[in-house]
Amino acid sequence: MKRQKRDRTNRAYSRGYHAGLHGKSQDLCPFDALMSRSSWINGWREGRTDHINGYVGVASVQNLKNLG
């Protein structure tokens, strides 16, 4: 059975979420394309909010699954 790749926007969102969750700067966004960049920044904002609210470990992973 072939495994399909995830959508690029979902992958960008997830990577941005993890970056925000770990306190990384928004300036570290690796994407130049508009859709990928905006998805990464949206994920970064959510991750940053969760970082500020103290979601760490399993709580953050569970929250990411609910968002995506």
Residue, then its C-alpha position, 0 to 999 in steps of 0.5 A: m500500500k502506497r503512503q501518500k504525502r501530507d498536504r504541504t500546507n498541513r506540513a508547514y502548519s505543523r512545522g510552524y506550530h512546533a517552532g512556536l511551541h519551542g519558543k522560536s522566532q517567527d523570522l525563522c520561517p523557512f518558506d517563501a511561497l505565500m500559502s506555505r508561509s502563511s500556514w507556517i505563521n498561523g501554526w507558529r501563532e497557535g504554537r506560541t499561544d500554547h507555549i505561553n499558556g504552558y502546554v508542553g509534552v502530551a498536551s501540546v501533541q493532543n492540541l495539534k491533533n485537534l487543530g489539524 
